Amino acid sequence: MTPVQPRRSSERKRVLGGVLAACGGTAMVLSLLVYMNQQAGGPDDNDGQSGSQITVEKKEKPPPKQPAKPPKPPKQQPNRAPAPPSVDLSSVLSGMDFGLPGFDAEDLSALNDSLLGDGKDVVMTDDLVDVAPRPTLQTPMVYPPRAKAQGITGYVMLSLLISPTGQVEKVKVLEAEPAGIFEETAAAGVQGWKFEPASYKGEAVRVWAKQRVRFDLS
């Protein structure tokens, strides 16, 4: 028969060796874990404190903007009253025959807004006069003999002051072409003219009116 005792002793040694090897491996694993935990600790700062350092930069404030100066208001021009338009009486006188060859009267216009004559009569403006003066009688004029003989033609611009009764109170020569030829004839000729006076609110008023008298031989 084969002896059994030595075989059992050999098996015990192997089991004991395996247990010791397992214990040694476990101890090594534990030692490795402890070492790794120590190495995983946070790094120390120079002062023993941890954290990030934040630097705050102070921005300089820009200088305040100067408020824009408001533009200077434009200089106001003095209000000037527009010249009153004149009443056109050319339609009243146009086409009338004075019985003189080459004579043509036209452009009798209306009303001025100034104090005229001796300063006591105020001339009405066209927007105030209801009815403009209308000629009812125009005496013929004699062509100046010297101008007629020399074949001279021209015109005279007159200003007539027509009274509330329709008579020509004053005559002023405003312009003449040529000068010194027809002025006296034209001024004397209109003195005998008669007008239906201008009226305002049913009352006759005194007005100045411009009248151009032409002297033409054609």
Backbone as a chain_set.jsonl record, in Angstrom:
{"seq": "MTPVQPRRSSERKRVLGGVLAACGGTAMVLSLLVYMNQQAGGPDDNDGQSGSQITVEKKEKPPPKQPAKPPKPPKQQPNRAPAPPSVDLSSVLSGMDFGLPGFDAEDLSALNDSLLGDGKDVVMTDDLVDVAPRPTLQTPMVYPPRAKAQGITGYVMLSLLISPTGQVEKVKVLEAEPAGIFEETAAAGVQGWKFEPASYKGEAVRVWAKQRVRFDLS", "coords": {"N": [[0.831, -1.199, 0.0], [0.349, 2.406, -0.685], [1.857, 5.125, 0.991], [-0.081, 7.654, 2.709], [0.255, 9.963, 4.259], [2.467, 11.749, 3.648], [1.551, 13.034, 1.321], [-0.678, 14.562, 2.06], [0.5, 16.481, 3.62], [1.91, 17.935, 1.741], [-0.133, 19.139, 0.324], [-1.206, 20.893, 2.2], [0.802, 22.753, 2.47], [0.74, 24.032, 0.022], [-1.747, 25.236, 0.109], [-1.422, 26.98, 2.247], [0.588, 28.599, 1.219], [-0.787, 29.821, -0.855], [-2.642, 31.316, 0.565], [-1.019, 33.138, 1.923], [0.079, 34.466, -0.252], [-2.176, 35.71, -1.259], [-2.852, 37.419, 0.84], [-0.609, 39.049, 0.826], [-0.858, 40.271, -1.681], [-3.2, 41.701, -1.283], [-2.41, 43.511, 0.678], [-0.557, 45.039, -0.753], [-2.205, 46.24, -2.642], [-3.81, 47.859, -0.983], [-1.847, 49.546, 0.073], [-1.08, 50.867, -2.257], [-3.448, 52.264, -2.887], [-3.642, 54.055, -0.723], [-1.389, 55.632, -1.151], [-2.015, 56.807, -3.622], [-4.229, 58.352, -2.896], [-3.025, 60.275, -1.27], [-1.402, 61.582, -3.13], [-3.365, 62.77, -4.703], [-4.258, 65.007, -3.387], [-5.065, 68.626, -3.077], [-2.983, 71.15, -4.564], [-0.623, 73.08, -2.716], [-0.689, 76.576, -2.067], [1.649, 79.352, -2.192], [1.292, 80.868, 0.1], [-0.078, 79.119, 1.607], [-2.731, 79.169, 1.054], [-5.456, 78.552, -1.121], [-6.811, 79.306, -4.356], [-7.997, 81.503, -6.978], [-6.484, 84.374, -8.344], [-7.86, 87.52, -9.002], [-7.623, 90.307, -11.024], [-8.674, 93.581, -10.977], [-9.177, 96.034, -13.269], [-9.186, 99.488, -13.284], [-11.125, 101.561, -15.132], [-10.61, 104.601, -16.765], [-12.754, 107.366, -16.672], [-14.217, 108.817, -19.55], [-13.737, 112.238, -20.632], [-16.387, 114.558, -19.986], [-18.752, 115.258, -22.57], [-18.918, 118.308, -24.297], [-21.818, 120.259, -24.389], [-23.543, 120.817, -27.443], [-23.548, 123.992, -28.97], [-26.464, 125.872, -29.389], [-27.732, 126.821, -32.623], [-27.469, 130.194, -33.794], [-30.328, 132.215, -33.852], [-31.833, 133.228, -36.947], [-31.546, 136.574, -38.16], [-34.292, 138.625, -37.905], [-36.018, 140.002, -40.522], [-37.223, 143.254, -41.016], [-40.691, 143.708, -41.169], [-42.15, 144.607, -44.098], [-44.698, 146.413, -45.428], [-46.5, 145.3, -48.2], [-46.671, 146.965, -51.354], [-49.691, 148.475, -52.164], [-51.824, 147.069, -54.592], [-52.79, 148.642, -57.632], [-55.858, 150.042, -58.782], [-57.078, 149.113, -61.817], [-58.003, 151.167, -64.325], [-57.974, 151.111, -66.999], [-59.675, 149.674, -68.569], [-61.901, 151.193, -68.478], [-61.315, 153.532, -69.86], [-60.287, 152.68, -72.244], [-60.462, 152.532, -75.754], [-61.908, 154.831, -76.141], [-62.759, 157.717, -78.028], [-61.067, 160.644, -78.49], [-61.236, 162.562, -80.372], [-58.934, 163.497, -81.556], [-56.231, 163.101, -83.773], [-54.143, 160.323, -83.519], [-54.112, 160.271, -80.701], [-54.092, 158.551, -77.649], [-55.492, 157.303, -74.786], [-54.787, 155.548, -71.836], [-54.325, 153.012, -69.311], [-55.314, 154.019, -66.859], [-55.093, 153.914, -63.53], [-55.617, 152.669, -60.148], [-55.693, 153.338, -56.758], [-53.873, 154.87, -54.196], [-52.021, 154.536, -51.066], [-51.226, 156.604, -49.415], [-50.869, 159.738, -47.66], [-51.999, 162.494, -49.319], [-51.899, 165.534, -51.352], [-52.851, 168.282, -49.43], [-52.553, 166.905, -47.115], [-54.795, 166.364, -45.638], [-56.566, 164.597, -46.719], [-57.143, 161.208, -46.918], [-55.998, 158.679, -48.953], [-57.774, 156.057, -50.328], [-57.245, 152.514, -50.371], [-57.161, 149.855, -52.827], [-58.367, 147.577, -51.81], [-60.206, 148.566, -50.098], [-61.891, 150.306, -51.378], [-65.058, 150.253, -52.79], [-66.198, 150.84, -55.284], [-64.576, 151.819, -58.198], [-63.328, 154.969, -59.565], [-64.965, 156.364, -62.442], [-64.66, 157.644, -65.706], [-66.72, 160.21, -66.934], [-66.821, 162.397, -68.591], [-64.621, 163.586, -71.02], [-62.641, 165.972, -72.143], [-61.4, 167.028, -75.354], [-57.915, 167.09, -76.385], [-55.433, 169.335, -77.627], [-53.02, 168.725, -80.029], [-49.641, 169.501, -79.549], [-48.459, 172.15, -81.548], [-45.739, 172.551, -82.426], [-44.536, 170.057, -81.865], [-46.115, 168.479, -83.487], [-45.496, 169.474, -86.009], [-42.848, 168.748, -86.241], [-43.041, 166.077, -86.146], [-42.953, 164.702, -83.721], [-43.475, 162.256, -81.282], [-44.826, 160.832, -78.234], [-45.318, 160.329, -74.663], [-47.111, 161.042, -71.588], [-47.099, 160.521, -68.138], [-49.491, 160.871, -65.72], [-50.71, 161.859, -62.469], [-53.756, 161.861, -60.962], [-55.825, 163.627, -58.779], [-58.844, 162.834, -57.687], [-61.845, 164.166, -56.722], [-64.476, 163.726, -54.181], [-66.696, 164.566, -55.55], [-66.183, 163.976, -58.135], [-64.54, 165.605, -59.655], [-61.435, 166.746, -61.097], [-59.028, 167.568, -58.957], [-56.29, 167.99, -58.53], [-53.281, 167.778, -60.448], [-50.456, 165.91, -61.201], [-47.33, 165.619, -62.743], [-45.776, 162.704, -63.452], [-44.038, 161.352, -65.161], [-42.446, 161.802, -68.325], [-41.973, 161.463, -71.804], [-40.747, 162.415, -74.843], [-38.998, 164.613, -72.556], [-40.288, 167.825, -71.599], [-41.987, 168.462, -73.742], [-44.722, 167.5, -74.031], [-45.892, 167.821, -71.514], [-47.267, 170.139, -70.425], [-49.5, 170.353, -72.102], [-50.826, 167.894, -71.665], [-51.355, 167.995, -68.864], [-52.999, 170.253, -68.675], [-55.097, 169.432, -70.279], [-56.425, 167.296, -68.934], [-57.622, 168.576, -66.849], [-60.214, 169.36, -67.35], [-61.655, 167.021, -67.283], [-64.313, 164.836, -66.178], [-65.472, 162.7, -63.559], [-67.168, 159.811, -62.373], [-67.287, 159.491, -59.007], [-65.127, 157.512, -56.835], [-66.352, 155.077, -54.517], [-67.02, 154.115, -51.141], [-68.445, 151.933, -48.991], [-70.889, 152.967, -49.733], [-70.435, 155.7, -49.763], [-69.009, 158.551, -51.327], [-65.541, 158.89, -52.057], [-62.278, 160.395, -51.881], [-59.714, 159.977, -54.228], [-56.499, 159.068, -55.571], [-55.398, 158.598, -58.871], [-53.601, 157.03, -61.502], [-52.783, 158.116, -64.775], [-51.971, 157.549, -68.077], [-51.137, 159.437, -70.87], [-50.984, 159.342, -74.28], [-49.268, 160.61, -77.106], [-49.521, 160.48, -80.415], [-48.908, 160.413, -83.857], [-49.553, 158.638, -85.822]], "CA": [[0.0, 0.0, 0.0], [1.1, 3.669, -0.814], [1.671, 5.931, 2.204], [-0.953, 8.824, 2.482], [0.637, 11.076, 5.13], [3.278, 12.771, 2.986], [0.761, 13.747, 0.296], [-1.519, 15.562, 2.731], [1.381, 17.564, 4.078], [2.248, 18.769, 0.587], [-1.306, 19.95, -0.03], [-1.343, 21.958, 3.2], [1.795, 23.795, 2.184], [0.289, 24.808, -1.125], [-2.868, 26.093, 0.539], [-0.883, 28.051, 3.088], [1.297, 29.541, 0.336], [-1.773, 30.629, -1.597], [-3.25, 32.32, 1.476], [-0.039, 34.196, 2.168], [0.194, 35.28, -1.472], [-3.374, 36.563, -1.369], [-2.736, 38.504, 1.838], [0.401, 40.011, 0.364], [-1.415, 41.083, -2.785], [-4.176, 42.662, -0.734], [-1.665, 44.584, 1.354], [0.037, 45.909, -1.765], [-3.288, 47.061, -3.241], [-4.192, 48.889, -0.007], [-0.766, 50.546, 0.131], [-1.146, 51.675, -3.481], [-4.603, 53.176, -2.779], [-3.298, 55.136, 0.222], [-0.424, 56.513, -1.816], [-2.7, 57.588, -4.658], [-5.058, 59.377, -2.243], [-2.145, 61.36, -0.816], [-0.969, 62.375, -4.282], [-4.52, 63.483, -5.282], [-4.574, 66.2, -2.589], [-4.903, 69.903, -3.788], [-1.662, 71.786, -4.442], [-0.529, 74.176, -1.739], [-0.227, 77.894, -2.534], [2.846, 79.836, -1.496], [0.905, 81.361, 1.427], [-0.892, 78.12, 2.262], [-4.121, 79.384, 0.698], [-5.747, 78.222, -2.51], [-7.779, 80.2, -4.993], [-7.529, 82.243, -8.152], [-6.322, 85.813, -8.128], [-8.551, 88.313, -10.024], [-7.159, 91.7, -11.058], [-9.704, 94.498, -11.481], [-8.6, 97.242, -13.85], [-10.059, 100.663, -13.168], [-11.177, 102.322, -16.381], [-10.768, 106.043, -16.599], [-13.959, 107.916, -17.295], [-13.925, 109.819, -20.605], [-14.177, 113.598, -20.266], [-17.781, 114.828, -20.419], [-18.892, 115.967, -23.84], [-19.463, 119.658, -24.214], [-23.096, 120.364, -25.139], [-23.468, 121.608, -28.683], [-24.167, 125.307, -28.863], [-27.597, 126.014, -30.332], [-27.464, 127.817, -33.686], [-28.03, 131.519, -33.573], [-31.543, 132.432, -34.674], [-31.614, 134.213, -38.029], [-32.035, 137.917, -37.913], [-35.597, 138.873, -38.497], [-36.109, 141.164, -41.386], [-38.403, 144.066, -40.693], [-41.841, 143.498, -42.045], [-42.489, 145.733, -44.953], [-46.024, 146.262, -46.013], [-46.434, 145.31, -49.671], [-47.317, 148.102, -52.004], [-51.052, 148.101, -52.555], [-52.045, 147.058, -56.045], [-53.606, 149.757, -58.103], [-57.08, 149.711, -59.503], [-56.86, 149.334, -63.243], [-59.124, 151.828, -64.981], [-57.745, 151.149, -68.439], [-60.856, 149.151, -69.249], [-62.909, 152.248, -68.53], [-60.95, 154.544, -70.837], [-59.805, 152.129, -73.509], [-61.37, 152.572, -76.89], [-62.638, 156.095, -76.239], [-62.259, 158.601, -79.074], [-60.94, 162.02, -78.022], [-61.364, 163.474, -81.501], [-57.612, 163.97, -81.964], [-55.492, 162.038, -84.477], [-52.97, 159.78, -82.848], [-54.185, 160.362, -79.242], [-54.552, 157.303, -77.042], [-55.454, 157.365, -73.322], [-54.913, 154.204, -71.27], [-53.643, 152.709, -68.051], [-55.759, 154.779, -65.687], [-55.096, 152.919, -62.466], [-56.234, 153.07, -58.892], [-55.612, 153.958, -55.481], [-52.656, 154.916, -53.412], [-52.325, 154.44, -49.636], [-50.482, 157.63, -48.693], [-51.541, 161.018, -47.479], [-51.651, 163.284, -50.482], [-52.407, 166.903, -51.364], [-52.476, 169.072, -48.268], [-52.401, 166.021, -45.968], [-56.06, 166.178, -44.945], [-57.352, 163.549, -47.369], [-56.512, 159.892, -46.938], [-56.309, 157.958, -50.185], [-58.214, 154.689, -50.055], [-56.594, 151.447, -51.133], [-58.097, 149.141, -53.693], [-59.141, 146.585, -51.076], [-61.22, 149.264, -49.31], [-62.837, 150.991, -52.264], [-66.045, 149.343, -53.363], [-66.395, 151.173, -56.694], [-63.496, 152.671, -58.701], [-63.822, 156.124, -60.328], [-65.217, 156.089, -63.864], [-64.781, 158.92, -66.422], [-68.007, 160.507, -67.588], [-66.596, 163.451, -69.591], [-63.206, 163.798, -71.327], [-62.493, 167.022, -73.162], [-60.298, 166.728, -76.285], [-56.65, 167.807, -76.223], [-54.824, 169.831, -78.863], [-51.644, 168.245, -80.209], [-48.732, 170.651, -79.611], [-48.118, 172.428, -82.957], [-44.32, 172.344, -82.738], [-44.288, 168.618, -81.893], [-46.785, 167.918, -84.655], [-44.754, 169.874, -87.205], [-41.584, 168.007, -86.288], [-43.324, 164.635, -86.119], [-42.525, 164.153, -82.42], [-44.484, 161.491, -80.53], [-44.395, 160.501, -76.873], [-46.384, 160.097, -73.683], [-46.99, 161.696, -70.285], [-47.76, 159.798, -67.052], [-50.053, 161.842, -64.787], [-51.396, 161.394, -61.269], [-54.939, 162.701, -60.821], [-56.556, 163.585, -57.513], [-60.259, 162.914, -58.04], [-62.596, 164.533, -55.52], [-65.719, 162.969, -53.983], [-67.71, 165.002, -56.521], [-65.791, 163.513, -59.451], [-63.733, 166.591, -60.362], [-59.981, 166.626, -60.969], [-58.582, 168.649, -58.087], [-54.859, 168.233, -58.71], [-52.609, 166.981, -61.474], [-49.008, 165.847, -61.036], [-46.62, 164.934, -63.821], [-44.873, 161.688, -62.909], [-43.03, 160.93, -66.138], [-42.726, 162.282, -69.681], [-41.006, 161.039, -72.82], [-39.55, 163.124, -74.353], [-39.281, 165.623, -71.538], [-40.414, 169.213, -72.014], [-42.762, 168.618, -74.983], [-46.161, 167.259, -73.912], [-46.359, 167.884, -70.132], [-48.261, 171.185, -70.199], [-50.72, 170.024, -72.843], [-51.524, 166.793, -71.002], [-51.856, 168.438, -67.564], [-54.13, 171.163, -68.881], [-56.211, 168.731, -70.906], [-57.193, 166.456, -68.003], [-58.302, 169.406, -65.854], [-61.637, 169.419, -67.656], [-62.307, 165.711, -67.244], [-65.25, 164.575, -65.096], [-65.501, 161.292, -63.169], [-68.059, 159.304, -61.326], [-66.285, 159.291, -57.957], [-65.018, 156.216, -56.16], [-67.222, 155.002, -53.344], [-66.687, 153.129, -50.114], [-69.61, 151.747, -48.125], [-71.963, 153.835, -50.185], [-70.067, 157.108, -49.705], [-67.961, 158.951, -52.269], [-64.249, 159.126, -51.413], [-61.255, 161.051, -52.699], [-58.696, 159.0, -54.608], [-55.492, 159.373, -56.584], [-55.34, 157.592, -59.932], [-52.585, 157.302, -62.519], [-53.292, 158.142, -66.146], [-50.967, 157.759, -69.125], [-51.67, 160.076, -72.074], [-50.047, 159.148, -75.386], [-49.351, 161.518, -78.257], [-49.044, 159.691, -81.551], [-49.399, 160.954, -85.129], [-49.847, 157.576, -86.79]], "C": [[0.864, 1.246, 0.0], [0.855, 4.49, 0.415], [0.934, 7.217, 1.868], [-0.454, 10.041, 3.219], [1.483, 12.101, 4.426], [2.492, 13.548, 1.971], [-0.095, 14.823, 0.92], [-0.68, 16.731, 3.2], [1.728, 18.485, 2.942], [1.077, 19.654, 0.201], [-1.487, 21.094, 0.944], [-0.372, 23.096, 2.912], [1.333, 24.662, 1.017], [-0.839, 25.738, -0.744], [-2.359, 27.246, 1.348], [-0.148, 29.087, 2.247], [0.333, 30.412, -0.433], [-2.397, 31.689, -0.734], [-2.291, 33.452, 1.717], [0.097, 35.099, 0.943], [-0.992, 36.206, -1.62], [-3.312, 37.713, -0.391], [-1.72, 39.534, 1.4], [-0.117, 40.884, -0.751], [-2.399, 42.111, -2.288], [-3.475, 43.819, -0.064], [-1.055, 45.535, 0.347], [-1.021, 46.821, -2.399], [-3.694, 48.174, -2.301], [-3.133, 49.975, 0.075], [-0.807, 51.455, -1.088], [-2.302, 52.686, -3.434], [-4.303, 54.34, -1.849], [-2.347, 56.124, -0.42], [-1.099, 57.397, -2.853], [-3.596, 58.662, -4.048], [-4.222, 60.544, -1.756], [-1.702, 62.241, -1.974], [-2.109, 63.19, -4.893], [-4.912, 64.716, -4.495], [-4.288, 67.472, -3.353], [-3.541, 70.481, -3.574], [-1.727, 72.941, -3.474], [-0.069, 75.442, -2.415], [0.969, 78.311, -1.734], [2.508, 80.277, -0.097], [0.06, 80.353, 2.155], [-2.355, 78.288, 1.966], [-4.292, 79.08, -0.776], [-6.776, 79.194, -3.045], [-7.152, 80.902, -6.167], [-7.479, 83.718, -7.824], [-6.938, 86.571, -9.301], [-8.086, 89.753, -9.911], [-8.234, 92.564, -11.698], [-9.021, 95.755, -11.979], [-9.614, 98.374, -13.784], [-9.979, 101.475, -14.455], [-11.396, 103.796, -16.09], [-12.005, 106.52, -17.349], [-13.576, 108.915, -18.382], [-14.408, 111.194, -20.172], [-15.589, 113.848, -20.761], [-17.809, 115.63, -21.703], [-19.501, 117.338, -23.621], [-20.774, 119.726, -24.998], [-22.945, 121.266, -26.346], [-24.201, 122.931, -28.512], [-25.319, 125.406, -29.854], [-27.284, 127.054, -31.385], [-28.14, 129.138, -33.385], [-29.265, 131.699, -34.441], [-31.28, 133.457, -35.75], [-32.219, 135.557, -37.677], [-33.35, 138.119, -38.648], [-35.57, 140.151, -39.306], [-37.347, 141.967, -41.016], [-39.501, 143.844, -41.711], [-42.146, 144.769, -42.817], [-43.838, 145.474, -45.601], [-45.914, 146.294, -47.526], [-47.185, 146.497, -50.24], [-48.7, 147.686, -52.475], [-51.2, 148.101, -54.066], [-53.007, 148.158, -56.444], [-54.833, 149.242, -58.829], [-56.894, 150.078, -60.96], [-58.119, 149.92, -63.856], [-58.957, 151.858, -66.49], [-58.952, 150.623, -69.199], [-61.945, 150.207, -69.377], [-62.621, 153.22, -69.661], [-60.565, 153.975, -72.19], [-60.892, 152.211, -74.57], [-62.15, 153.856, -77.021], [-61.969, 157.009, -77.254], [-62.251, 160.023, -78.538], [-61.055, 163.026, -79.16], [-60.06, 164.046, -81.97], [-56.892, 162.834, -82.673], [-54.285, 161.594, -83.663], [-53.015, 159.858, -81.335], [-54.758, 159.068, -78.674], [-54.406, 157.421, -75.537], [-55.665, 155.956, -72.782], [-54.238, 154.15, -69.912], [-54.049, 153.637, -66.924], [-55.919, 153.785, -64.551], [-55.471, 153.547, -61.141], [-55.28, 153.556, -57.844], [-54.272, 153.81, -54.783], [-53.027, 154.844, -51.935], [-51.579, 155.488, -48.831], [-51.339, 158.862, -48.507], [-51.069, 161.952, -48.579], [-52.252, 164.679, -50.358], [-51.92, 167.66, -50.155], [-52.382, 168.227, -47.017], [-53.695, 165.765, -45.237], [-56.869, 165.014, -45.506], [-56.543, 162.26, -47.408], [-56.956, 159.158, -48.196], [-56.65, 156.513, -49.838], [-57.416, 153.693, -50.911], [-57.634, 150.64, -51.887], [-58.908, 148.092, -52.952], [-60.207, 147.226, -50.195], [-62.271, 149.939, -50.178], [-63.78, 149.962, -52.877], [-66.224, 149.57, -54.862], [-65.29, 152.13, -57.114], [-64.076, 153.863, -59.471], [-63.947, 155.784, -61.811], [-65.399, 157.411, -64.604], [-66.146, 159.051, -67.094], [-67.875, 161.585, -68.667], [-65.099, 163.648, -69.767], [-63.111, 164.804, -72.468], [-61.312, 166.703, -74.063], [-59.084, 167.596, -76.01], [-56.11, 168.198, -77.594], [-53.376, 169.347, -78.922], [-50.73, 169.462, -80.291], [-48.272, 170.912, -81.05], [-46.664, 172.149, -83.298], [-43.996, 170.854, -82.82], [-44.926, 167.979, -83.117], [-46.023, 168.242, -85.927], [-43.465, 169.078, -87.347], [-41.797, 166.487, -86.241], [-42.906, 163.962, -84.823], [-43.711, 163.439, -81.772], [-43.953, 161.2, -79.13], [-45.583, 160.251, -75.966], [-46.075, 160.886, -72.415], [-47.753, 160.849, -69.274], [-48.183, 160.816, -66.004], [-50.625, 161.125, -63.574], [-52.526, 162.368, -60.988], [-55.546, 162.516, -59.442], [-58.02, 163.85, -57.836], [-61.054, 163.111, -56.759], [-63.821, 163.646, -55.352], [-66.84, 163.395, -54.911], [-67.345, 164.617, -57.946], [-64.979, 164.5, -60.252], [-62.246, 166.331, -60.126], [-59.487, 167.825, -60.178], [-57.123, 168.996, -58.322], [-54.327, 167.299, -59.779], [-51.111, 167.054, -61.219], [-48.415, 165.07, -62.204], [-45.618, 163.973, -63.189], [-43.738, 161.352, -63.864], [-43.436, 161.466, -67.502], [-41.609, 161.851, -70.612], [-41.483, 161.526, -74.194], [-39.935, 164.216, -73.359], [-39.377, 167.01, -72.172], [-41.224, 169.444, -73.267], [-44.269, 168.561, -74.712], [-46.712, 167.485, -72.504], [-47.48, 168.914, -69.944], [-49.579, 170.865, -70.898], [-51.518, 168.935, -72.138], [-52.117, 167.239, -69.671], [-53.05, 169.367, -67.713], [-55.337, 170.432, -69.451], [-57.05, 167.929, -69.93], [-57.92, 167.281, -66.951], [-59.808, 169.462, -66.108], [-62.343, 168.078, -67.628], [-63.24, 165.611, -66.037], [-65.31, 163.063, -64.843], [-66.709, 161.011, -62.284], [-67.156, 158.877, -60.179], [-66.256, 157.852, -57.439], [-65.884, 156.238, -54.911], [-66.767, 153.888, -52.42], [-67.835, 153.092, -49.114], [-70.709, 152.749, -48.45], [-71.656, 155.313, -50.158], [-68.942, 157.389, -50.692], [-66.687, 159.291, -51.508], [-63.299, 159.771, -52.415], [-60.136, 160.041, -52.975], [-57.693, 159.638, -55.56], [-55.498, 158.237, -57.598], [-54.304, 158.011, -60.962], [-53.197, 157.204, -63.911], [-52.148, 158.421, -67.109], [-51.675, 158.321, -70.368], [-50.617, 159.954, -73.169], [-50.343, 160.161, -76.497], [-48.699, 160.805, -79.435], [-49.693, 160.233, -82.83], [-49.806, 159.872, -86.113], [-51.334, 157.251, -86.807]], "O": [[1.955, 1.243, 0.569], [-0.288, 4.555, 0.867], [1.252, 7.844, 0.858], [-0.766, 11.143, 2.768], [1.219, 13.29, 4.604], [2.799, 14.726, 1.79], [-0.225, 15.907, 0.351], [-1.141, 17.872, 3.169], [1.834, 19.695, 3.139], [1.272, 20.8, -0.206], [-1.892, 22.182, 0.534], [-0.704, 24.267, 3.096], [1.515, 25.879, 1.028], [-0.9, 26.88, -1.2], [-2.806, 28.378, 1.167], [-0.233, 30.288, 2.505], [0.589, 31.597, -0.647], [-2.66, 32.805, -1.182], [-2.695, 34.615, 1.719], [0.214, 36.319, 1.062], [-0.846, 37.349, -2.053], [-3.667, 38.844, -0.724], [-1.923, 40.736, 1.57], [0.14, 42.088, -0.781], [-2.449, 43.239, -2.78], [-3.881, 44.971, -0.21], [-1.041, 46.743, 0.583], [-0.777, 48.0, -2.657], [-3.905, 49.307, -2.735], [-3.449, 51.163, 0.137], [-0.597, 52.663, -0.979], [-2.156, 53.823, -3.882], [-4.662, 55.481, -2.142], [-2.494, 57.333, -0.244], [-0.799, 58.586, -2.957], [-3.721, 59.754, -4.6], [-4.665, 61.69, -1.823], [-1.628, 63.463, -1.851], [-1.852, 64.205, -5.54], [-5.835, 65.421, -4.904], [-3.391, 67.48, -4.196], [-2.975, 70.321, -2.492], [-2.712, 73.676, -3.403], [0.838, 75.408, -3.246], [1.283, 77.704, -0.711], [3.314, 80.1, 0.817], [-0.481, 80.662, 3.216], [-3.174, 77.603, 2.579], [-3.392, 79.317, -1.582], [-7.515, 79.823, -2.288], [-5.933, 80.9, -6.336], [-8.335, 84.24, -7.109], [-6.598, 86.313, -10.456], [-8.146, 90.351, -8.837], [-8.656, 92.31, -12.826], [-8.364, 96.46, -11.213], [-10.765, 98.215, -14.189], [-8.927, 102.0, -14.82], [-12.244, 104.179, -15.284], [-12.261, 106.135, -18.49], [-12.711, 109.764, -18.168], [-15.382, 111.304, -19.427], [-15.952, 113.395, -21.846], [-17.015, 116.548, -21.907], [-20.46, 117.506, -22.868], [-20.828, 119.293, -26.149], [-22.315, 122.322, -26.29], [-25.313, 122.986, -27.987], [-25.166, 125.062, -31.026], [-26.643, 128.063, -31.09], [-29.225, 129.193, -32.806], [-29.25, 131.372, -35.628], [-30.587, 134.446, -35.513], [-33.243, 135.659, -37.001], [-33.486, 137.824, -39.835], [-35.162, 141.214, -38.84], [-38.401, 141.397, -40.734], [-39.277, 143.8, -42.921], [-42.366, 145.841, -42.252], [-44.064, 144.443, -46.234], [-45.305, 147.206, -48.085], [-48.183, 146.961, -49.689], [-48.852, 146.649, -53.12], [-50.753, 149.028, -54.741], [-53.905, 148.541, -55.694], [-54.834, 148.154, -59.406], [-56.589, 151.224, -61.289], [-59.164, 149.272, -63.906], [-59.703, 152.546, -67.188], [-59.231, 151.053, -70.319], [-62.8, 150.134, -70.26], [-63.535, 153.684, -70.342], [-60.521, 154.705, -73.18], [-62.073, 151.988, -74.304], [-62.981, 153.977, -77.922], [-60.742, 157.065, -77.327], [-63.298, 160.557, -78.172], [-60.976, 164.232, -78.923], [-60.066, 165.014, -82.73], [-56.942, 161.697, -82.204], [-53.507, 162.419, -83.184], [-52.009, 159.53, -80.706], [-55.772, 158.558, -79.152], [-53.294, 157.623, -75.049], [-56.585, 155.251, -73.196], [-53.66, 155.13, -69.442], [-53.208, 154.01, -66.107], [-56.784, 152.912, -64.603], [-55.622, 154.763, -61.017], [-54.211, 154.107, -58.105], [-53.646, 152.75, -54.796], [-54.183, 155.058, -51.57], [-51.323, 155.267, -47.648], [-52.397, 159.006, -49.121], [-49.869, 162.171, -48.744], [-52.995, 164.981, -49.425], [-50.722, 167.688, -49.873], [-52.15, 168.772, -45.938], [-53.696, 164.997, -44.276], [-57.764, 164.502, -44.834], [-55.404, 162.236, -47.873], [-58.151, 159.035, -48.465], [-55.896, 155.837, -49.138], [-56.981, 154.006, -52.019], [-58.832, 150.732, -51.617], [-60.004, 147.737, -53.384], [-61.025, 146.52, -49.605], [-63.412, 150.118, -49.753], [-63.351, 148.94, -53.411], [-66.383, 148.616, -55.623], [-65.081, 153.151, -56.459], [-65.195, 153.78, -59.977], [-63.15, 155.025, -62.361], [-66.212, 158.234, -64.181], [-66.643, 158.122, -67.731], [-68.721, 161.676, -69.556], [-64.379, 163.853, -68.79], [-63.461, 164.507, -73.61], [-60.313, 166.159, -73.591], [-59.201, 168.697, -75.472], [-56.304, 167.492, -78.584], [-52.607, 169.539, -77.979], [-51.026, 170.385, -81.05], [-47.755, 170.007, -81.705], [-46.377, 171.571, -84.346], [-43.276, 170.422, -83.72], [-44.366, 167.06, -83.714], [-45.908, 167.403, -86.82], [-43.042, 168.771, -88.461], [-40.838, 165.716, -86.289], [-42.545, 162.785, -84.82], [-44.818, 163.974, -81.729], [-42.752, 161.313, -78.883], [-46.697, 159.996, -76.423], [-44.95, 161.334, -72.194], [-48.909, 160.493, -69.504], [-47.348, 161.538, -65.46], [-50.976, 159.947, -63.637], [-52.29, 163.561, -60.796], [-55.756, 161.39, -58.991], [-58.388, 164.963, -58.214], [-60.949, 162.317, -55.825], [-64.175, 162.897, -56.262], [-67.831, 162.678, -55.055], [-68.106, 164.894, -58.873], [-64.742, 164.265, -61.436], [-61.85, 165.775, -59.102], [-59.521, 168.957, -60.66], [-56.756, 170.171, -58.315], [-54.837, 166.199, -59.992], [-50.561, 168.141, -61.041], [-48.919, 164.019, -62.599], [-44.714, 164.397, -62.469], [-42.612, 161.098, -63.436], [-44.625, 161.572, -67.804], [-40.436, 161.876, -70.241], [-42.532, 161.085, -74.661], [-41.076, 164.677, -73.34], [-38.671, 167.334, -73.127], [-41.162, 170.539, -73.825], [-45.008, 169.461, -75.111], [-47.921, 167.348, -72.313], [-48.522, 168.598, -69.371], [-50.652, 171.086, -70.336], [-52.739, 169.032, -72.021], [-53.262, 166.903, -69.368], [-54.01, 169.27, -66.949], [-56.477, 170.776, -69.138], [-58.272, 167.879, -70.073], [-58.756, 166.743, -66.226], [-60.588, 169.599, -65.166], [-63.535, 168.012, -67.927], [-62.99, 166.224, -65.0], [-65.215, 162.258, -65.769], [-67.188, 161.877, -61.553], [-66.331, 157.981, -60.356], [-67.214, 157.093, -57.583], [-66.116, 157.293, -54.321], [-66.215, 152.874, -52.846], [-68.153, 154.095, -48.475], [-71.363, 153.298, -47.563], [-72.521, 156.121, -50.495], [-68.039, 156.572, -50.871], [-66.74, 159.905, -50.443], [-63.497, 159.697, -53.628], [-59.676, 159.343, -52.072], [-57.994, 160.609, -56.254], [-55.591, 157.065, -57.235], [-54.149, 159.195, -61.258], [-54.018, 156.329, -64.187], [-51.439, 159.418, -66.968], [-52.663, 157.765, -70.847], [-49.487, 160.412, -73.001], [-51.491, 160.507, -76.775], [-47.493, 160.562, -79.448], [-50.899, 160.477, -82.861], [-50.366, 160.19, -87.162], [-51.767, 156.38, -87.563]]}, "num_chains": 1, "name": "protein.A"}
